[in-house]
């Protein structure tokens, strides 16, 4: 599982770097065409918006996987290591419920409806379902991270239980 997570992190890094690079070039072209050529490009605003959607959702999944997302850890610092792991596991379950209900189920419905209705973007003329497909994609990635963290927390709790059992057994002898 660790190898899968490492590979996933690397793939996301490459995708996010690429999207940000394209976004920067797109915005620079918009500025150049508007102020230098006095003929603003018609597609750059829409492309920037779509790229921002993708980089935000995939970046959020990446940050979740790196455990760099926004969190309040005041309580976990006051608890024992085992209690902190249990709280983290509960947080992962809440994240799983949210991701499944909003990103996977809701996002998949949005993608299906927009593809079924054949909605396309105004300037780029691409199906909006492709743009919105980042919702279930990022949701699936977040689910993989949450499952990885739950498995890791369970293993660490078992190690703590085993080590405290060994210490108790030595003390009783």
N, C-alpha and C positions, 0 to 999 in steps of 0.2 A: 504494500500500500504506500509506503514511503517513496518508492521509486515512481509510482504513478503520480503522487502529489508533486514530487520534484519536477517531473516531466511536464505536468500541467502548469506549474508555475513558470517554467521556461517558455512554454508555448504562449501563455498569456502575456509574458513580458514582451515577446517578439511582436505579438499582435497589437498590444497597446502602444509600443514604440512606433510601429508602422502607422497606426491610426493617428497618433499625435503628429507624426511627420507629415502625413497627408493633410491633416487639419491645418497645420501651420502654413504649408504651401498654398492651400486653398484660400485661407484668409489673406495671405500676402498678395495672392493674385487678385483677390477682390479689391484690396486697397490700391494696388497698382492700376488695375483697369478703371477704377472709379476716379482716382485723382490724377493719374498721369495720362491715361488714354482718353479720359472723359467719356468713357463708354462702359458702364459697369456690366460685369458678366452676369448673366441671368441665372446661372446654376449654382454659383458659389455659396450664396446664403443658405440655400436648401441643403447642399452637401455638408456645409459646416454644422448645421443643425442635426442632421442624421449622424454624422461622425461623433458629435458631442454626446448624443444618446448612447451610441455604442461604447465610447470610451468611458462614460459614466457608469454604465451597468457592468461592463467587463472589469473596469477598474475597481468597482465595489466588490465584485467577486474575488478579485486578486487580493485586495486588502483584507477581506475576510480570511482568505487562505494563509496570508502572512501574519494574521492576528494584529494588524495595524489599524483596524477600524476603530471608530470612536467607541469608547467604553468607559464606564465608571467603575473603578476597581477599589474604591474606598473600603467597601465591605469585605472584599476578598483578602485584603491585607490584614484584617483583624481576625480572620478565621484560620483554623488549622489547614494544613495542606490538603487533607482529605476533604474537609468541608468546602474548601475553595474549589476543588475538583468537582464536587457534587453540584455546587452553584454554577460552575462553568458548564457542566453537562445539562443542567436545566435550561441555561441560556441557549445552548445549542439546539435543544428540543424546541424551544420557542422560535428560534430562527428557522428551523426546519418547517414548522407549522406555517409560519409566515411565507416562506419561500414557496412551499408547495401550493398554498392557497392563492397567493397573489401572482407570483412569477410563473409558476408552471401551469396551474389551471387557468387563471385569468389571462396570462400572456398567451397561452395556446389558443384560447377562445378568440382573443383579439387577432392573432395571426390568421386563424381559420376564417373569421368573418371578413377581414380585409382582403384575403385572397379569394374567398367565395364571391364577394361583391366586386372583385376586380378593381379595387381602388388603387390608383396610381398617383405618384407625386406630380405636382404641377410642372416643375422645371425639368427634373431629371427623367420623368415618365417611367419610373421603376415601380413595381408593385410595393405598396406600403407594408404588406405582409412580410417582405424581406427585411424591411427596416425594423419592424416590431419583433422579428424572430429572435432578437437579442434578449428579449425577456425570458423565454423558456431556456435559451442557451445559458445565460448567466445563472438562472435558477438551478439548472442541472449541475453546473460547476459548484455553486454554493452548497448544494446537497452533498456532493462528493466531499467537500471540505468538512462539512458538519459531521458526516459519518466518520471521516478520518479522526476528527477531534473526539467524538464520542468513544470510538474504539481506543484511542490513546488514553483518554481519561479513565476508562474502565481498566485498562492494563495498569495504569499508575495507581489507581485505588487498590487493585489486587496486590501490588507490590507493597504498598503501605500496610495493608491488612496483614500480609505475610510477615513483613519485618516486625510489626508490632506484636504479632503472635509469637515470633521467635524470641523477642525481647521478654515478653511475659513468661514464656516457658523457661528461659534462663534465670529470671528473677525468682521463680518458684523453686528452682533446684537448690 
